[in-house]
Amino acid sequence: MNFCFYCGEVLTKKNETLEHIIPNGIGGKLTSKKLLCKNCNNVFSKYDADLCENLRFCTNFLNPKRRGKNPSIKMQFDGIPLIREADGEYYSEDIIKIEPERKGVVISYKGMFSSDEKHKQLKKQKILNVCRGQIKKLNIPVDEEEKIINEFADKFEKSIIDIKNPCMGFRTQFNEKSFYSSLKVVLEFYLNNNFDIAFVNEKINFLKELKFKEMRDCTNYFYPKDFYSTDSIYHTIFLKGDNKNKLLFACISFYGTLNLIISLNTNYIGEDFEKSYCYDLRNHVEKQHSKSITLTQSDMQNILKERGIHNKDIEKAFNAFIPFFQEREFNADKFMKISENSFKSLMSKNFIDDPISYTNQIKALLFKSLKEDDEYKCMLDENLERLINMFLAYKTYDVYIENCAPYFISNIFSSILAEEITKNPNILKDRETLSKVVCAQFCETKTNNQSINIYLKRNRHNLEDKYREFINQNDDLFIRFQQLLKIT
């Protein structure tokens, strides 16, 4: 049986509601029907709206998949106020000037548009309507009116600034309203995972009684080094119960830009646990968050006391966010260098004896290497997959075998040689016999790997000559063997 954590009412099919733990307005996918009743869900809508407004800029640029339309934002380019839609299209706000002169009026318009014709045509129609209104006031004949309108329309088209991916200026800011919203997110995540409500009742009461000061005092900005993944854009929640340090707390990150810590209980006596959630908003997939963090009571007090010193942390977070939306050309030579290094790294590891394992391992290794590169991490995972598959089209398992087989086969030869010397140490005195015995054994060798067997069959004569030459010409090595085995 589930209860509404806000009012305590039993949840039934009639009053339950699908609650977005991370708000739908910022692309949240984590939902639950066991947290709130319909009435109480409406109570929290303002909290969600405040958080979404704080993150409006990030939502606009990322344009996450969600129910409903993502918001537009206001920006500037060269003094021209622009509106940027979440699909990347932009258009100028209305800047129409009407200045009287001796023979009539001068109408001027300064505008800028992306490639989208829709907004340009809407603005064009609006300014032409202004023109028609001014023409009527001047009592200009109808035939002259159309001529003037057509001339103005032509000038409008020619004067439009159309720059691909212009460098726009913007301002955004976070405020403490997002702190209250984040407390609600963390509490819902905690309760949705069936942890004991008794340890968070105080914080639930903060929400009920609108104790904003208390909510502020248990929350602060927090940007721990190397804790959140930066190879894409994520919503992340990390929850920890630490019995030793008597702390129950959460770290939360929205878009990797707004990162907070929330102290849920400073006298925690429950079981130790860690629970995390991480959603990749660019690639639309839930990912594992493997990092952990441990804090003492003193650490928590110091973090919560720090006020107004996080501007550099926030700036750094935005500098990591923005490059995902910059147009860039990817360097093919760089990709090949990363790919070849990954292939060499794989060859240095244990031999892979089947094609499927080879494909899986080289894909995982190359994907990890590309995700660690500042340029290639900005590509969507599906595009990285295409590049990796192109690389694998010529770095096949057969190519891997051609590169690894000599090393693998030399180990087989070494094992046969060692076995024969161990069985009959005196054979070292007759290396011609030794080479015949070892090469005969080598000719009969078969492995469990069909590709290696094919390679052996194809290169057997060359390999026999190579190893026979090795036995017959390495005098110093075999004399050393004889000395070690005390053979005279």
Secondary structure by P-SEA (a helix, b strand, c coil): cccccccccccccccccccccccccccccccccccccaaaaaaaaaaaaaaaaaaaaaaaaaccccccbbbbbbbccccbbbbbccccbbbbccbbbbbbcccbbbbbbbbcccccaaaaaaaaaaaaaaaaaaaaaacccaaaaaaaaaaaaaaaaaabbbbccccccccccccaaaaaaaaaaaaaaaaaacccccccaaaaaaaaacaaaaaaaabbbbbcccccccccccbbbbbbbbccccccbbbbbcccccccccccccccccccccccccccccccbbbbbcbbbbbcaaaaaaaaaccccaaaaaaaaaaaaaaaabbbbbbaaaaaaaaaaaaaaaaaccccccaaaaaaaaaaaaaaaaaaccccccccaaaaaaaaaaaaccccaaaaaaacaaaaaaaaaaaaaaaaaaacccccccaaaaaaaaaaaaaacccccaaaaaaaaacaaaaaaaaaaaaacaaaaaaaaaaaaccc
